[in-house]
Amino acid sequence: MSEVAQGRTYLFSYGTLRQREVQVSTFGRELDGRQDLLPGYTLSLVPITDPDVVAVSGADHHPIVRATGDPSHTVEGTVFEITDAELAAADDYEVNDYNRVPVTLASGVRAWAYVDAQPGPRQP
């Protein structure tokens, strides 16, 4: 089941899914998106140990967001319109540190976003 707006599936990315090489590797194409904000979240980093993900992204630490409940906290990113098959491919790309959840962006668009799966604060 996908979160849709007007029959469309949207994905909000604040991290590596905005990189061209990650998009081509994950979706087989470069995505076209627009800037948006994710209110009520803050950004930090998580270490990545999956060698395939590190090879594609070129980084062993990736951005990750955690809900704060404070609408003044925002995370900048890009919203992409994608297919359900591409959403499944994004699920395969993301490691277990992330959960996909529906969010409402500052623009009002309902989208999927990958957020911190770990409860409580992350250890530095």
Secondary structure as GFF3:
##gff-version 3
##sequence-region A 1 124
A	DSSP	beta_strand	4	5	.	.	.	ID=ss1
A	DSSP	beta_strand	8	13	.	.	.	ID=ss2
A	DSSP	three_ten_helix	16	18	.	.	.	ID=ss3
A	DSSP	alpha_helix	20	27	.	.	.	ID=ss4
A	DSSP	beta_strand	33	39	.	.	.	ID=ss5
A	DSSP	beta_strand	41	47	.	.	.	ID=ss6
A	DSSP	alpha_helix	51	57	.	.	.	ID=ss7
A	DSSP	beta_strand	61	67	.	.	.	ID=ss8
A	DSSP	beta_strand	74	82	.	.	.	ID=ss9
A	DSSP	alpha_helix	84	93	.	.	.	ID=ss10
A	DSSP	beta_strand	98	104	.	.	.	ID=ss11
A	DSSP	beta_strand	110	116	.	.	.	ID=ss12
###
